[in-house]
């Protein structure tokens, strides 16, 4: 049985990926800051991305690294730098020290436009660290990830349930269900012909979704007809400042996020998509959104 060192195992994408790894026959050494329940096929390793000793322990005996952990929201550039750049550098160093060659890293489409946001710039720096390392690396840039348990897109569902949506200036986005992304990450750990390659993957919708079409799909999932309002860039950025002022570190629409949301094209590059022989999405977004709403309601979020 092969062993993988997994970061981000307690996060949204990481939790689903952890289950997929165990189901695929991997033994998982998973990084955690807090005590976790015993899980078959999983060895929990206490530590953090800034704790070198714990990362060395995490990689001990592993055959590969799957680096999912990252910071999507931080109060300043230092927070993104620490979580995304320094954290990635530390994982690379730990893998090299342990003699691990295979390294799969989760980035973001935001890395494609690093000048638009501090977050995107930090993910681009992290990508560069991986690409210039001596490791047998693969990088995945997910677009918007949704699914049961997600907190980042939850506000869109909550507001849609009231019959409206505040959207960025007109543009297009790609999205992917968390389980489809998890399947891809597990596949890439042992697939052939994926070394030193960058992949972008989504739900398979040609040309992605317009902001309005995606909002209406969420509306359909919650059983409401949506009135969509496109906010101009300046208003979107103001809303980001307001959300930060009201919700502090729990804000979802931060000024930094508002800046890159205003970009008109967050669709994947089809030329960077995995070949169908390697992976194809299995969850159509309308069905995936309905499942997500069912989870929110079952758990009392809506």
N, C-alpha and C positions, 0 to 999 in steps of 0.2 A: 504494500500500500504506500502510495506516495504521500508526502506531507507538504502542505503549503502554509507559508506564514502570511496571515491576513491582517491588514490594518483596516480600521473603520468598521469592524464587525458588529458594533452595536448601533450603527447609524442606519438610516433608511435603506440605502442601497446595500450596505454591508450585511444587514440582517438577512435579506433575501438571498444574497450571494452565498452566505454561510450555509444556509439550508441546501442550496443547489450543489455546493461543493461536497457536502456530506453525502447527499443523494448520489453524486457521481463517483463516490468511492474514495475521495480524498480524506486524509486525516488533516484537521485544521488546527494550527497553532494561532490563536486569535488574541490580538491585543485588546486590553480593556482597562479602564481606569477604576472601575468599581467591581465588586463581587458579582458573579453571574451564576445562575443555576447550572448544575452539572448537565452537560449535553453530550449525548453519544457522538463519538467521532471528533470531539473538540477538546483541546487543551487550552484553557484560558491562561493568558500570561498578563500579569499586572504590569502596567507601564504606560508611557506616553511617548509621543514622537520626539519630545525633547529630552528623553531619558535614554542615553546611549546604552547603558547596561541592560535595560529592559528590552531594547531592540535586538541586542546581541542574543539575549535569552530567547526572544521570539523566533529568531532565525535558526537557532540551534537545531540541527537535524532536518531542516526543511530542504525540499528539492526545488522550490520555487517561491517567489514572493508575489502576492497580489496586493498592490497598494491602492486601497480605495479611499482611505481617510483624507480629508481635506476640509478647509474652512470656506464656507460659502457666504458667511456674514461676519464681519468684524468691525469694530468701531473706528479703526484707522489702518493705515498701510502696514504698520508693524504687526498687527494681528494676522493679516493675510500673509505677510512675509514669513512669520514664525510658523504658521500652520501649513502653508502650501509649499514654500521654498525650502526653508530650513528642515521641515519635517521630511520632505522628499530626499534632501541631501543626506539626512541621517539614516533613512531607510536604505539608500544606495550603499552607504558605507557599511552598514550592518550586513547587508547581503554579500558584499565583496569580502568582508572579514570572515563570513561563514562559508565562503567558497560556493555560494549560490550563483548560478549564471542566469537562470530564467527570471525575468522581472516584467510583470504586466502592471501598468500604471493607468489609473483613471484620471483623465484631465477634464476639459470642458470645451464646448464650442466657443466660449468666451475667450479662450486663448488665441483664437484666430484674429481677434481685434484687440490686441493688448493696450492700445492707446485709449480705448473707450472707458476702461474702468480699472481700478486698483486690483479688483478680483481677477480680471482677465490677464492683467500684467503678471500677477503672481503665478497664475496657472501656466502662462507662457514660459516664465523662468523655470518653473518646475519641469515642464516638458523638455526644455533645453538641457537641464541637468541629466535627465534620463537618456536623452538622445546622444549626448556626448560622453556617456559613461562607457565602460568596457563590457557592460552586461548585454545579454541576449534579450533585448527589450521589445516590448510592444506597448503602444500608447492608444488609448481609446478616448475619443472626445464625444461624450454623450450630449445630446441637445437637452431640452426640458424633460426631466424624468418625473413621471407621475405614478400613482398607484396606491393601494391600501397602506395607510400609515404615514403617508407623506404630509409634512407640515409646510413645506415651501409653497406649494400650490393651493393649500387648503383654503386660503382667503378667497380665491377665485370661486371655489365651490360654495363657500358660505355666502358670498355676495350674490352669486347666481341664484341661490335659493330665494333671494328677495326680488329677483326678476330683472336685475341689471348687471352690467359689467363696465368697469372703467378700464379702458384699453390704451396701450401706447399708440403713437402715431401709426398710420397704416403701414403694415409690413407683413412678413411671413415668418413662420417658425416651424421647426421640426420638433416632434415629441417622441418619447419612447416609454413603454410600460416597464416598470422596474424589473419584472420577472424576465422580460425579453433581454434587458441589459444584463441581468445576472447570468442568463444562459450564455450570452456572448463571452462574458469574462471568464467563465469556467472553460468554455471551449478553447479560448485563446491560450490557456495555460499549457496545453499539450498538443495543439494543432501544428501541422506542418506549414511551412511557407508563410509564417506570420512574423518572423524575426525582423527587427529593425523596421517595423511598419507602423504607420499611424492610421487608425480606422475611425470613421464617423458612421454612426448607425442610428436609424430611426424606425418608425412604425411602417415604413414602406409607402406612405402617402406621397404620390408624385408631386414635386414642387412644394411639399409641406402644407401647412395650414395658414390661411390668413388669420390674423388675430380675431377677427369677427367670427369666422367659421369655427374656430376652436372654442370661443366663448359660447357660441350657440350649441356646440356639441356638449359642453358642460351643462348648459341650460337644459338640454334634452335629458341628460343623465339625472338631473335633479327634478325633472318634471315641470320646468318653467320655460315660457317663451321669454327670451332675453332682449332687453333694450341695451344696445351697445353704444357706449360713448367713447370716442377716440379723444384722448387728452393730448394737446400739443406738448412738445418737449418741455417747455418751461413749466407747465402746470404739473407734468409728471414728476419733474425734479422737485418742485415745491411740495408735492404730496410725499415724496421721499423724505424731505426734511421734517415734514409734519409727523410722519409715522415714527421717525426716529425720536422726535421730541416727546411723543405720547407714549410709545411702547419701549423706548430705550433699546437695550440689547435684544429685545424680543421682536423688534421691528422687522417686517418682511420686505417692505418697499423702502429700502434705504436710498440715500442720495446716490451712492455708487451703483446700486442696482438699477435705479431709474435711468442713469446715464447710458448703460448698455442696452436696456430694454427699448430705448428710443431708436436704436439702430434698425433699419428696415429689413434686414435679411439675416435671420438666424436659422436658415435651413442648412441641412448637411450638404457636403460636396459628394454627389453621387459617385464620383471617381474614386473616393476614399471609402466607399461602402464595402463591407465584406462581400465576397463572392457568395452566391446562393449555395454553392457546394459546401461552404464553411458554416454559414448561419443565415437564417431568414427570420423575420419577426413572425410571431404566432398569434399575437393578441391585437385584434383590430381595435383602434382607439375608441370608437363608440361603445363597444362592449367593455373595454377596460375602464372607461370612465364610469359606467354603471356599476361595475364591481367596486370601484373606489368609493362611490357614493354609498353603496350598501355597507361597506366597512365603516365609513364615517358614522352612519346612522346606528349601526350595531354597537359601536363603541361610545355613543352619546356625544359625538362631536357636532352633529347636526340634528 
